[in-house]
């Protein structure tokens, strides 16, 4: 699964990407401080509004792309038909469940 990442700018001007699923809160103090769920904090040059817009934009892109995926993934990723494997040993409780269904 691809994480939801957004591109942000540090105060020094260098850019980095951040997994937006890990954002717990965004504060403007007046610098924008992003706090992650593990307590890590990032101070960024982007405004709070810009960060929120980046998260919304990326998430909306994912939703839009998901409409293009057919409901049957077998069409996208056909799997070769292989022999079905049987368990090496019988599973506990299976015989008892089969007997209850028969009676």
N, CA and C atoms as a LAMMPS dump frame, in Angstrom:
ITEM: TIMESTEP
0
ITEM: NUMBER OF ATOMS
309
ITEM: BOX BOUNDS ff ff ff
-5.0000000000000000e+02 5.0000000000000000e+02
-5.0000000000000000e+02 5.0000000000000000e+02
-5.0000000000000000e+02 5.0000000000000000e+02
ITEM: ATOMS id mol type element x y z
1 1 1 N 0.838 -1.173 0
2 1 2 C 0 0 0
3 1 3 C 0.887 1.242 0
4 2 1 N 0.55 2.185 -0.792
5 2 2 C 1.319 3.422 -0.882
6 2 3 C 0.826 4.39 0.188
7 3 1 N 1.742 4.908 1.001
8 3 2 C 1.299 5.874 2.01
9 3 3 C 0.857 7.184 1.379
10 4 1 N 0.029 7.9 2.075
11 4 2 C -0.44 9.21 1.619
12 4 3 C 0.652 10.213 1.995
13 5 1 N 1.445 10.63 1.018
14 5 2 C 2.552 11.542 1.31
15 5 3 C 2.297 12.902 0.686
16 6 1 N 2.736 13.912 1.395
17 6 2 C 2.636 15.283 0.898
18 6 3 C 4.035 15.89 0.938
19 7 1 N 4.307 16.814 0.033
20 7 2 C 5.603 17.477 -0.014
21 7 3 C 5.521 18.778 0.772
22 8 1 N 6.464 18.961 1.688
23 8 2 C 6.511 20.151 2.536
24 8 3 C 7.892 20.78 2.446
25 9 1 N 8.016 22.004 2.974
26 9 2 C 9.286 22.731 2.934
27 9 3 C 9.712 23.089 4.353
28 10 1 N 10.939 22.705 4.686
29 10 2 C 11.497 23.097 5.985
30 10 3 C 11.775 24.6 5.975
31 11 1 N 11.999 25.173 7.147
32 11 2 C 12.325 26.594 7.238
33 11 3 C 13.623 26.911 6.497
34 12 1 N 14.518 25.911 6.389
35 12 2 C 15.791 26.108 5.676
36 12 3 C 15.602 26.139 4.161
37 13 1 N 14.402 25.76 3.691
38 13 2 C 14.131 25.771 2.257
39 13 3 C 14.205 24.406 1.597
40 14 1 N 14.714 23.4 2.308
41 14 2 C 14.769 22.062 1.728
42 14 3 C 13.391 21.412 1.798
43 15 1 N 13.111 20.58 0.818
44 15 2 C 11.809 19.919 0.777
45 15 3 C 11.914 18.493 1.29
46 16 1 N 10.818 17.991 1.817
47 16 2 C 10.73 16.603 2.264
48 16 3 C 9.29 16.156 2.109
49 17 1 N 9.091 14.845 2.139
50 17 2 C 7.73 14.312 2.056
51 17 3 C 7.365 13.729 3.418
52 18 1 N 6.094 13.814 3.717
53 18 2 C 5.587 13.372 5.012
54 18 3 C 4.366 12.503 4.787
55 19 1 N 4.291 11.395 5.494
56 19 2 C 3.12 10.531 5.432
57 19 3 C 1.996 11.233 6.182
58 20 1 N 1.024 11.741 5.451
59 20 2 C -0.03 12.547 6.069
60 20 3 C -0.979 11.733 6.937
61 21 1 N -0.94 10.398 6.821
62 21 2 C -1.762 9.561 7.706
63 21 3 C -1.278 9.645 9.146
64 22 1 N -0.047 10.091 9.353
65 22 2 C 0.525 10.149 10.7
66 22 3 C 0.32 11.501 11.385
67 23 1 N -0.298 12.456 10.693
68 23 2 C -0.498 13.78 11.288
69 23 3 C -1.589 13.719 12.339
70 24 1 N -1.234 14.157 13.547
71 24 2 C -2.223 14.256 14.626
72 24 3 C -2.822 15.651 14.666
73 25 1 N -1.935 16.667 14.535
74 25 2 C -2.453 18.042 14.573
75 25 3 C -1.48 18.976 13.891
76 26 1 N -2.015 20.128 13.485
77 26 2 C -1.23 21.19 12.859
78 26 3 C -1.513 22.465 13.64
79 27 1 N -0.451 23.129 14.1
80 27 2 C -0.589 24.374 14.854
81 27 3 C 0.114 25.5 14.11
82 28 1 N -0.393 26.712 14.274
83 28 2 C 0.261 27.907 13.749
84 28 3 C 0.66 28.747 14.953
85 29 1 N 1.995 28.87 15.192
86 29 2 C 2.447 29.474 16.451
87 29 3 C 3.426 30.639 16.336
88 30 1 N 3.634 31.48 15.432
89 30 2 C 3.049 31.618 14.105
90 30 3 C 3.633 30.655 13.082
91 31 1 N 4.807 30.022 13.38
92 31 2 C 5.301 29.007 12.444
93 31 3 C 4.347 27.822 12.442
94 32 1 N 4.297 27.131 11.336
95 32 2 C 3.432 25.958 11.245
96 32 3 C 4.167 24.77 11.852
97 33 1 N 3.563 24.181 12.875
98 33 2 C 4.143 23.029 13.559
99 33 3 C 3.217 21.838 13.332
100 34 1 N 3.765 20.782 12.753
101 34 2 C 3.004 19.56 12.504
102 34 3 C 3.423 18.538 13.545
103 35 1 N 2.454 18.035 14.304
104 35 2 C 2.714 17.017 15.308
105 35 3 C 2.179 15.692 14.789
106 36 1 N 3.042 14.674 14.811
107 36 2 C 2.639 13.346 14.36
108 36 3 C 2.09 12.531 15.519
109 37 1 N 1.477 11.42 15.197
110 37 2 C 0.859 10.579 16.231
111 37 3 C 1.873 10.023 17.221
112 38 1 N 3.155 9.931 16.826
113 38 2 C 4.172 9.436 17.758
114 38 3 C 4.831 10.556 18.554
115 39 1 N 4.345 11.809 18.371
116 39 2 C 4.876 12.939 19.12
117 39 3 C 5.952 13.722 18.386
118 40 1 N 6.436 13.213 17.254
119 40 2 C 7.437 13.928 16.462
120 40 3 C 6.838 15.23 15.948
121 41 1 N 7.649 16.296 16
122 41 2 C 7.172 17.608 15.542
123 41 3 C 8.041 18.093 14.395
124 42 1 N 7.388 18.68 13.411
125 42 2 C 8.071 19.295 12.275
126 42 3 C 7.627 20.747 12.177
127 43 1 N 8.602 21.656 12.05
128 43 2 C 8.303 23.067 11.801
129 43 3 C 8.531 23.28 10.313
130 44 1 N 7.496 23.769 9.637
131 44 2 C 7.587 23.914 8.181
132 44 3 C 7.3 25.346 7.758
133 45 1 N 7.787 25.705 6.559
134 45 2 C 7.56 27.043 6.014
135 45 3 C 6.155 27.174 5.443
136 46 1 N 5.531 26.045 5.096
137 46 2 C 4.183 26.067 4.532
138 46 3 C 3.188 26.519 5.596
139 47 1 N 2.166 27.241 5.172
140 47 2 C 1.132 27.667 6.123
141 47 3 C 0.226 26.489 6.472
142 48 1 N -0.518 26.635 7.553
143 48 2 C -1.467 25.598 7.965
144 48 3 C -2.458 25.319 6.829
145 49 1 N -2.921 26.371 6.193
146 49 2 C -3.869 26.232 5.086
147 49 3 C -3.257 25.445 3.932
148 50 1 N -1.984 25.694 3.634
149 50 2 C -1.311 24.976 2.557
150 50 3 C -1.149 23.49 2.887
151 51 1 N -0.84 23.184 4.144
152 51 2 C -0.685 21.782 4.547
153 51 3 C -2.019 21.056 4.433
154 52 1 N -3.077 21.672 4.935
155 52 2 C -4.412 21.062 4.845
156 52 3 C -4.803 20.865 3.385
157 53 1 N -4.523 21.851 2.547
158 53 2 C -4.85 21.747 1.122
159 53 3 C -4.062 20.612 0.469
160 54 1 N -2.81 20.441 0.864
161 54 2 C -1.995 19.358 0.302
162 54 3 C -2.564 17.994 0.682
163 55 1 N -2.976 17.849 1.937
164 55 2 C -3.565 16.579 2.386
165 55 3 C -4.869 16.321 1.641
166 56 1 N -5.727 17.323 1.572
167 56 2 C -7 17.168 0.861
168 56 3 C -6.773 16.839 -0.612
169 57 1 N -5.839 17.53 -1.238
170 57 2 C -5.556 17.301 -2.655
171 57 3 C -5.076 15.887 -2.92
172 58 1 N -4.16 15.415 -2.074
173 58 2 C -3.636 14.068 -2.29
174 58 3 C -4.706 13.017 -2.036
175 59 1 N -5.488 13.198 -0.977
176 59 2 C -6.56 12.23 -0.685
177 59 3 C -7.622 12.224 -1.781
178 60 1 N -7.952 13.395 -2.309
179 60 2 C -8.956 13.439 -3.372
180 60 3 C -8.417 12.773 -4.632
181 61 1 N -7.117 12.887 -4.864
182 61 2 C -6.506 12.211 -6.013
183 61 3 C -6.621 10.691 -5.861
184 62 1 N -6.392 10.187 -4.658
185 62 2 C -6.509 8.748 -4.401
186 62 3 C -7.943 8.289 -4.637
187 63 1 N -8.909 9.053 -4.136
188 63 2 C -10.323 8.687 -4.326
189 63 3 C -10.679 8.705 -5.808
190 64 1 N -10.22 9.714 -6.529
191 64 2 C -10.511 9.799 -7.964
192 64 3 C -9.905 8.625 -8.714
193 65 1 N -8.682 8.258 -8.369
194 65 2 C -8.038 7.122 -9.037
195 65 3 C -8.712 5.796 -8.694
196 66 1 N -9.266 5.697 -7.486
197 66 2 C -9.917 4.44 -7.098
198 66 3 C -11.151 4.169 -7.943
199 67 1 N -11.76 5.203 -8.508
200 67 2 C -12.923 5.009 -9.371
201 67 3 C -12.535 4.299 -10.657
202 68 1 N -11.248 4.324 -10.996
203 68 2 C -10.787 3.683 -12.217
204 68 3 C -10.472 2.204 -12.017
205 69 1 N -10.442 1.732 -10.778
206 69 2 C -10.117 0.337 -10.491
207 69 3 C -11.386 -0.489 -10.604
208 70 1 N -11.36 -1.526 -11.425
209 70 2 C -12.564 -2.358 -11.541
210 70 3 C -12.828 -3.092 -10.228
211 71 1 N -14.095 -3.366 -9.933
212 71 2 C -14.403 -4.035 -8.67
213 71 3 C -13.786 -5.421 -8.585
214 72 1 N -13.569 -6.083 -9.727
215 72 2 C -12.982 -7.412 -9.731
216 72 3 C -11.494 -7.269 -10.03
217 73 1 N -10.671 -7.349 -9.007
218 73 2 C -9.233 -7.178 -9.189
219 73 3 C -8.632 -8.301 -10.022
220 74 1 N -9.359 -9.392 -10.173
221 74 2 C -8.886 -10.49 -11.003
222 74 3 C -8.67 -10.021 -12.44
223 75 1 N -9.441 -9.018 -12.877
224 75 2 C -9.265 -8.477 -14.224
225 75 3 C -7.927 -7.763 -14.36
226 76 1 N -7.51 -7.097 -13.296
227 76 2 C -6.228 -6.395 -13.329
228 76 3 C -5.044 -7.32 -13.126
229 77 1 N -5.182 -8.229 -12.175
230 77 2 C -4.086 -9.102 -11.793
231 77 3 C -4.504 -10.559 -11.914
232 78 1 N -4.605 -11.078 -13.131
233 78 2 C -5.017 -12.473 -13.26
234 78 3 C -3.971 -13.389 -12.644
235 79 1 N -4.428 -14.366 -11.91
236 79 2 C -3.511 -15.312 -11.279
237 79 3 C -3.555 -16.61 -12.059
238 80 1 N -2.403 -17.23 -12.223
239 80 2 C -2.411 -18.517 -12.92
240 80 3 C -3.173 -19.534 -12.073
241 81 1 N -3.909 -20.385 -12.743
242 81 2 C -4.675 -21.402 -12.011
243 81 3 C -3.717 -22.49 -11.55
244 82 1 N -3.613 -22.62 -10.253
245 82 2 C -2.746 -23.636 -9.674
246 82 3 C -3.606 -24.629 -8.921
247 83 1 N -3.035 -25.765 -8.673
248 83 2 C -3.762 -26.802 -7.939
249 83 3 C -4.041 -26.305 -6.529
250 84 1 N -5.22 -26.616 -6.038
251 84 2 C -5.557 -26.248 -4.672
252 84 3 C -4.868 -27.205 -3.717
253 85 1 N -4.262 -26.663 -2.717
254 85 2 C -3.526 -27.478 -1.765
255 85 3 C -4.437 -27.888 -0.618
256 86 1 N -4.304 -29.119 -0.206
257 86 2 C -5.072 -29.626 0.929
258 86 3 C -4.206 -29.534 2.172
259 87 1 N -4.832 -29.432 3.343
260 87 2 C -4.024 -29.405 4.564
261 87 3 C -3.293 -30.726 4.747
262 88 1 N -2.094 -30.653 5.316
263 88 2 C -1.303 -31.853 5.545
264 88 3 C -1.945 -32.698 6.624
265 89 1 N -2.462 -32.07 7.646
266 89 2 C -3.159 -32.791 8.708
267 89 3 C -4.555 -32.208 8.832
268 90 1 N -5.448 -32.996 9.398
269 90 2 C -6.803 -32.485 9.579
270 90 3 C -6.796 -31.44 10.689
271 91 1 N -7.613 -30.456 10.532
272 91 2 C -7.686 -29.384 11.512
273 91 3 C -8.551 -29.826 12.686
274 92 1 N -8.146 -29.51 13.917
275 92 2 C -8.942 -29.92 15.081
276 92 3 C -10.333 -29.305 15.028
277 93 1 N -11.312 -30.109 15.359
278 93 2 C -12.681 -29.613 15.432
279 93 3 C -13.412 -29.693 14.111
280 94 1 N -12.723 -29.948 13.025
281 94 2 C -13.389 -30.005 11.725
282 94 3 C -14.315 -31.2 11.622
283 95 1 N -13.836 -32.353 12.129
284 95 2 C -14.675 -33.55 12.062
285 95 3 C -15.943 -33.367 12.888
286 96 1 N -15.804 -32.759 14.079
287 96 2 C -16.961 -32.552 14.949
288 96 3 C -17.959 -31.612 14.284
289 97 1 N -17.471 -30.579 13.626
290 97 2 C -18.364 -29.633 12.951
291 97 3 C -19.085 -30.311 11.786
292 98 1 N -18.379 -31.181 11.072
293 98 2 C -18.99 -31.898 9.948
294 98 3 C -20.062 -32.851 10.448
295 99 1 N -19.786 -33.525 11.585
296 99 2 C -20.771 -34.453 12.152
297 99 3 C -22.037 -33.703 12.598
298 100 1 N -21.874 -32.497 13.189
299 100 2 C -23.032 -31.737 13.632
300 100 3 C -23.89 -31.329 12.443
301 101 1 N -23.268 -30.974 11.326
302 101 2 C -24.035 -30.578 10.145
303 101 3 C -24.8 -31.754 9.571
304 102 1 N -24.202 -32.933 9.619
305 102 2 C -24.859 -34.125 9.065
306 102 3 C -26.045 -34.573 9.892
307 103 1 N -26.005 -34.322 11.213
308 103 2 C -27.109 -34.808 12.062
309 103 3 C -28.235 -33.837 12.181
